[in-house]
């Protein structure tokens, strides 16, 4: 019996999506210091038209989509080994939750010590900023816990489950924006990301579709994005921007469903070229390397960023950023990545070298996969 090959493209998409989020945070987070402490803002609020780039760089829909595919594959393999659904779900929850809980506990302890020892009241805002990117892991853990429901919907209703979830997301937006029921919007944290995760169950079917369907998906998503954004109801940016009437991400809106369609179509259109690239020995090593470290990098990247900013403040005495950002600020964006990267690497090493089994499980859950070549 031959062992099926890993789907290198899935590995690449999973790792790339995490790395894009990390680089975005490092390069484009602006901290404004106010009397109550640091407050993050974005250059998108000061630059006309730049929000269009978020249609490519907001890759969390793609991450949840790939995660759904991997989740289903892992469950199918677990079934062959006779693993029950309860044990399977608990194993994955534990693999993802333990590192996040460790990191959260460490920062809460640091926050308490600094606050009560040095009377730095704004330290809790620092803790919140460092831990806030972990929100998506919380949503992912909920989706793992809901796997029995997702499997039942997939087996019983197939693609109709996606239509229902998309319709539910749209109804939530109508209740929120037309009738002012603001709290209902948070249901879309599960509905929209659940739809993206559920869409991953159809990954193998999408891969074998003729190329014209990939192009159709891409254009359907792109036209839907333009229609929704220029309807005047939704902001154009796929990330929160200061000054917008609301965010397409917190909580997610129906626009993220259109973004998901666009990104699925795009990665399938690019698949033949990228698979050829990833077969090259150099790129194969790059793919393996970033897959090994992408999840630890995501977990600790804000810790490294906080260390880098602290050192910068200690050495230079200021963290001032011109508002709006000037040309010099834009030119130094590549350099702005170096400091957090240098400060994050030791944290990954100290934490990761003793956690190889957990890291392997995380890799399998969030991106490792087998099989599924395009027919």
C-alpha positions as CSV (number, residue, x, y, z in Angstrom):
1,X,0.0,0.0,0.0
2,X,1.5,3.3,-1.1
3,X,1.2,6.4,1.1
4,X,-0.5,9.3,-0.6
5,X,1.6,12.3,-1.2
6,X,1.0,15.5,0.7
7,X,-0.8,18.2,-1.2
8,X,2.0,20.8,-1.2
9,X,-0.3,23.5,-2.5
10,X,-2.6,23.2,0.5
11,X,0.5,23.4,2.8
12,X,1.6,26.5,0.9
13,X,-1.8,28.2,1.2
14,X,-2.1,27.4,4.9
15,X,1.4,28.7,5.7
16,X,1.2,31.7,3.4
17,X,-2.1,32.9,4.9
18,X,-0.6,32.9,8.4
19,X,2.5,34.7,7.3
20,X,0.5,37.4,5.4
21,X,-1.4,38.1,8.7
22,X,1.9,38.3,10.6
23,X,3.6,40.6,8.1
24,X,0.5,42.8,7.9
25,X,0.5,43.3,11.7
26,X,4.2,44.0,11.9
27,X,4.4,46.4,8.9
28,X,1.1,48.2,9.0
29,X,0.1,48.6,12.7
30,X,0.4,52.2,13.9
31,X,0.3,52.7,17.6
32,X,-1.0,56.1,18.8
33,X,-0.3,56.8,22.4
34,X,-3.2,58.4,24.3
35,X,-3.6,59.2,28.0
36,X,-5.1,55.8,28.6
37,X,-2.4,53.9,26.7
38,X,-1.6,52.7,23.2
39,X,-4.3,52.6,20.6
40,X,-3.8,50.8,17.3
41,X,-4.7,52.4,14.0
42,X,-4.1,51.6,10.3
43,X,-2.6,53.5,7.4
44,X,-5.7,52.5,5.4
45,X,-7.6,55.3,7.1
46,X,-5.2,57.9,5.7
47,X,-4.6,56.6,2.2
48,X,-7.2,56.8,-0.5
49,X,-7.9,53.6,-2.5
50,X,-5.4,51.4,-0.7
51,X,-8.2,49.3,0.8
52,X,-8.5,47.5,-2.5
53,X,-5.3,45.5,-1.5
54,X,-7.2,44.0,1.4
55,X,-9.2,41.9,-1.1
56,X,-5.9,40.0,-1.6
57,X,-4.2,40.4,1.7
58,X,-7.2,39.6,4.0
59,X,-6.6,35.9,3.8
60,X,-8.5,34.5,6.8
61,X,-11.4,33.3,4.5
62,X,-8.8,31.2,2.6
63,X,-7.4,30.0,5.9
64,X,-10.7,28.7,7.2
65,X,-11.4,27.1,3.8
66,X,-8.2,25.2,3.8
67,X,-8.7,24.3,7.4
68,X,-12.1,22.7,6.6
69,X,-10.5,20.6,4.0
70,X,-7.8,19.4,6.3
71,X,-10.2,18.8,9.1
72,X,-12.3,16.5,6.9
73,X,-9.3,14.6,5.7
74,X,-8.1,14.1,9.3
75,X,-11.5,12.9,10.4
76,X,-11.6,10.4,7.5
77,X,-8.2,9.0,8.5
78,X,-9.3,8.9,12.1
79,X,-12.3,6.8,11.2
80,X,-10.1,4.3,9.5
81,X,-8.2,3.9,12.8
82,X,-11.4,3.5,14.7
83,X,-11.2,6.8,16.5
84,X,-14.5,8.1,17.8
85,X,-15.8,11.6,17.1
86,X,-15.5,12.7,20.7
87,X,-11.8,11.7,21.0
88,X,-11.0,13.2,17.6
89,X,-12.6,16.6,18.5
90,X,-11.0,16.7,22.0
91,X,-7.5,15.9,20.6
92,X,-7.7,18.8,18.2
93,X,-9.1,21.2,20.7
94,X,-6.3,20.3,23.1
95,X,-3.6,20.7,20.4
96,X,-4.7,24.2,19.6
97,X,-5.9,25.5,22.9
98,X,-2.8,24.6,25.1
99,X,-0.3,26.9,23.3
100,X,-2.9,29.7,23.2
101,X,-3.7,29.3,26.9
102,X,0.0,29.2,27.8
103,X,0.7,32.4,25.9
104,X,-2.4,34.1,27.4
105,X,-1.5,33.0,30.9
106,X,2.1,34.3,30.5
107,X,0.9,37.7,29.3
108,X,-1.8,38.1,32.0
109,X,0.9,37.3,34.6
110,X,3.2,39.9,33.1
111,X,0.4,42.4,33.0
112,X,-0.5,41.9,36.6
113,X,3.1,42.1,37.8
114,X,3.9,45.3,35.8
115,X,0.5,47.0,36.8
116,X,0.8,46.4,40.5
117,X,4.6,46.8,40.8
118,X,5.1,49.9,38.7
119,X,1.5,51.3,38.8
120,X,1.4,51.3,35.0
121,X,-2.4,51.3,34.4
122,X,-2.2,51.1,30.6
123,X,-0.3,47.8,30.8
124,X,-3.6,45.9,30.4
125,X,-4.1,47.6,27.1
126,X,-0.8,46.2,26.0
127,X,-1.8,42.7,27.1
128,X,-5.1,43.0,25.1
129,X,-3.3,44.2,22.0
130,X,-0.8,41.3,22.2
131,X,-3.5,38.7,22.7
132,X,-6.2,40.1,20.4
133,X,-5.0,38.3,17.2
134,X,-5.8,35.0,18.9
135,X,-9.5,35.7,18.4
136,X,-9.5,33.6,15.2
137,X,-8.2,30.5,17.1
138,X,-11.1,30.9,19.5
139,X,-13.5,30.8,16.5
140,X,-11.6,27.8,15.1
141,X,-11.9,25.9,18.3
142,X,-15.7,26.5,18.3
143,X,-15.8,25.1,14.7
144,X,-13.8,22.1,15.8
145,X,-16.3,21.5,18.6
146,X,-19.2,21.8,16.0
147,X,-17.7,19.1,13.7
148,X,-20.5,16.6,14.4
149,X,-23.0,19.2,13.2
150,X,-20.9,20.2,10.2
151,X,-20.5,16.6,9.1
152,X,-24.2,15.9,9.5
153,X,-25.0,19.0,7.3
154,X,-22.5,18.0,4.7
155,X,-23.6,14.4,4.4
156,X,-27.4,15.1,4.5
157,X,-27.6,18.4,2.6
158,X,-24.3,18.6,0.6
159,X,-24.0,22.0,-1.1
160,X,-27.4,23.2,0.2
161,X,-25.7,23.6,3.6
162,X,-23.5,26.3,2.1
163,X,-26.5,28.1,0.6
164,X,-28.3,28.1,3.9
165,X,-25.2,29.4,5.7
166,X,-24.8,32.2,3.1
167,X,-28.5,33.0,3.4
168,X,-28.3,33.1,7.2
169,X,-25.3,35.5,7.0
170,X,-27.2,37.8,4.7
171,X,-30.3,37.7,7.0
172,X,-28.1,38.7,9.9
173,X,-26.8,41.7,8.0
174,X,-30.3,42.8,7.1
175,X,-31.3,42.6,10.8
176,X,-28.2,44.5,11.7
177,X,-28.1,47.2,9.1
178,X,-31.7,47.7,8.1
179,X,-33.4,47.2,11.5
180,X,-30.6,48.2,13.9
181,X,-30.4,44.9,15.8
182,X,-26.6,45.4,16.3
183,X,-26.0,42.5,18.7
184,X,-27.2,39.9,16.2
185,X,-24.2,40.7,14.0
186,X,-22.0,38.5,16.3
187,X,-23.8,35.4,15.1
188,X,-21.9,35.8,11.9
189,X,-18.6,35.0,13.7
190,X,-19.8,31.4,13.6
191,X,-22.1,31.6,10.5
192,X,-19.6,33.2,8.1
193,X,-16.4,31.4,9.3
194,X,-18.5,28.2,9.6
195,X,-19.4,28.6,5.9
196,X,-15.8,29.1,4.9
197,X,-14.8,26.0,7.0
198,X,-17.7,24.0,5.5
199,X,-16.7,25.1,2.0
200,X,-13.4,23.3,2.6
201,X,-15.3,20.0,2.7
202,X,-15.8,20.5,-1.1
203,X,-12.1,21.2,-1.8
204,X,-11.5,17.9,-3.7
205,X,-14.6,18.5,-5.9
206,X,-13.5,22.0,-6.6
207,X,-9.9,20.9,-7.5
208,X,-11.1,18.5,-10.2
209,X,-13.5,21.0,-11.9
210,X,-12.5,22.2,-15.4
211,X,-10.6,25.4,-15.4
212,X,-13.5,27.4,-16.7
213,X,-15.3,26.8,-13.4
214,X,-12.3,28.2,-11.5
215,X,-12.5,31.4,-13.6
216,X,-16.2,31.6,-13.1
217,X,-15.7,31.4,-9.3
218,X,-13.1,34.1,-9.4
219,X,-15.3,36.5,-11.4
220,X,-18.5,35.7,-9.5
221,X,-16.7,36.6,-6.2
222,X,-15.1,39.7,-7.7
223,X,-18.3,41.1,-9.2
224,X,-20.1,40.3,-5.9
225,X,-17.4,42.2,-4.0
226,X,-17.8,45.3,-6.3
227,X,-21.6,45.1,-6.1
228,X,-21.7,44.9,-2.3
229,X,-19.0,47.5,-1.7
230,X,-20.4,50.0,-4.1
231,X,-23.9,49.6,-2.9
232,X,-23.0,52.0,-0.2
233,X,-23.9,49.6,2.6
234,X,-20.5,47.9,3.2
235,X,-17.0,49.4,3.6
236,X,-14.5,48.6,0.8
237,X,-11.8,47.4,3.2
238,X,-11.7,43.8,4.4
239,X,-10.1,44.9,7.6
240,X,-11.2,47.4,10.1
241,X,-10.3,51.0,9.2
242,X,-10.7,54.0,11.6
243,X,-13.4,56.3,10.3
244,X,-15.5,53.6,8.6
245,X,-19.1,53.3,9.9
246,X,-18.4,49.6,10.7
247,X,-16.0,46.8,9.9
248,X,-16.4,43.9,7.5
249,X,-14.5,41.7,10.0
250,X,-15.7,42.5,13.5
251,X,-18.1,40.9,13.2
252,X,-17.8,39.6,9.6
253,X,-20.4,40.6,7.1
254,X,-21.8,39.0,4.0
255,X,-19.0,40.7,2.0
256,X,-16.6,38.0,3.5
257,X,-18.7,35.4,1.7
258,X,-18.1,37.1,-1.6
259,X,-14.4,37.5,-0.7
260,X,-14.2,33.7,0.0
261,X,-15.6,32.9,-3.5
262,X,-13.1,35.3,-5.1
263,X,-10.1,33.8,-3.2
264,X,-11.1,30.2,-3.9
265,X,-11.4,31.0,-7.6
266,X,-8.1,32.9,-7.5
267,X,-6.1,30.1,-5.9
268,X,-7.5,27.5,-8.3
269,X,-6.7,29.6,-11.3
270,X,-3.1,29.9,-9.9
271,X,-2.9,26.3,-9.0
272,X,-1.2,24.8,-12.1
273,X,1.6,27.4,-12.1
274,X,2.1,27.2,-8.3
275,X,2.2,23.4,-8.3
276,X,5.0,23.5,-10.8
277,X,6.9,26.1,-8.7
278,X,6.5,24.0,-5.5
279,X,7.9,21.0,-7.2
280,X,11.3,22.7,-7.5
281,X,13.7,21.6,-4.8
282,X,14.4,25.1,-3.5
283,X,10.7,26.0,-3.2
284,X,10.0,22.6,-1.7
285,X,12.4,23.4,1.1
286,X,10.9,26.9,1.6
287,X,7.4,25.4,1.7
288,X,8.5,22.9,4.4
289,X,10.3,25.6,6.4
290,X,7.4,28.0,6.6
291,X,5.0,25.2,7.3
292,X,7.0,24.1,10.2
293,X,7.1,27.6,11.8
294,X,4.1,29.4,10.5
295,X,1.7,28.6,13.4
296,X,4.3,29.3,16.1
297,X,5.2,32.5,14.3
298,X,1.5,33.5,14.3
299,X,1.1,32.6,18.0
300,X,4.1,34.6,19.1
301,X,4.4,37.4,16.5
302,X,2.7,40.0,18.7
303,X,4.9,39.0,21.6
304,X,8.0,39.6,19.4
305,X,6.5,42.9,18.2
306,X,5.9,44.1,21.8
307,X,9.5,43.2,22.7
308,X,10.8,45.1,19.6
309,X,8.7,48.2,20.4
310,X,9.8,48.1,24.0
311,X,13.4,47.9,23.0
312,X,12.9,50.7,20.5
313,X,11.3,52.9,23.2
314,X,14.1,52.1,25.6
315,X,16.8,52.9,23.1
316,X,15.4,55.8,21.2
317,X,13.0,57.1,23.9
318,X,10.0,57.5,21.5
319,X,7.6,55.4,19.4
320,X,6.1,58.4,17.6
321,X,4.6,57.8,14.1
322,X,3.6,60.7,11.9
323,X,-0.1,60.9,11.4
324,X,-0.9,60.6,8.6
325,X,2.1,58.4,7.7
326,X,4.7,60.3,5.5
327,X,6.8,59.0,2.6
328,X,9.7,58.0,4.9
329,X,7.3,55.8,7.0
330,X,6.2,53.9,3.9
331,X,9.8,53.5,2.6
332,X,10.9,51.9,5.9
333,X,8.1,49.3,6.0
334,X,10.4,46.4,4.9
335,X,12.8,47.4,7.7
336,X,9.9,47.5,10.2
337,X,9.5,43.8,9.8
338,X,13.1,43.0,10.8
339,X,12.9,44.0,14.5
340,X,9.8,42.0,15.4
341,X,11.1,39.0,13.4
342,X,14.4,39.1,15.3
343,X,12.6,39.4,18.7
344,X,10.0,36.6,17.8
345,X,12.6,34.0,16.7
346,X,14.0,33.4,20.3
347,X,10.5,33.1,21.7
348,X,9.6,30.4,19.1
349,X,12.8,28.6,19.9
350,X,12.4,28.6,23.6
351,X,8.8,27.5,23.5
352,X,8.9,25.3,20.4
353,X,11.9,23.1,20.9
354,X,10.2,21.1,23.7
355,X,6.8,20.8,22.0
356,X,7.5,18.8,18.8
357,X,4.6,16.4,19.2
358,X,2.1,19.2,19.7
359,X,3.5,21.2,16.8
360,X,3.1,18.1,14.6
361,X,-0.6,17.8,15.6
362,X,-1.1,21.6,15.0
363,X,0.4,21.2,11.6
364,X,-1.9,18.4,10.7
365,X,-5.0,20.2,12.0
366,X,-4.3,23.6,10.4
367,X,-2.7,22.6,7.1
368,X,-1.1,19.2,6.6
369,X,-3.0,17.1,4.1
370,X,-2.6,14.3,1.6
371,X,-3.7,13.6,-1.9
372,X,-6.0,15.6,-4.2
373,X,-4.2,16.3,-7.4
374,X,-6.1,18.0,-10.2
375,X,-7.5,15.6,-12.7
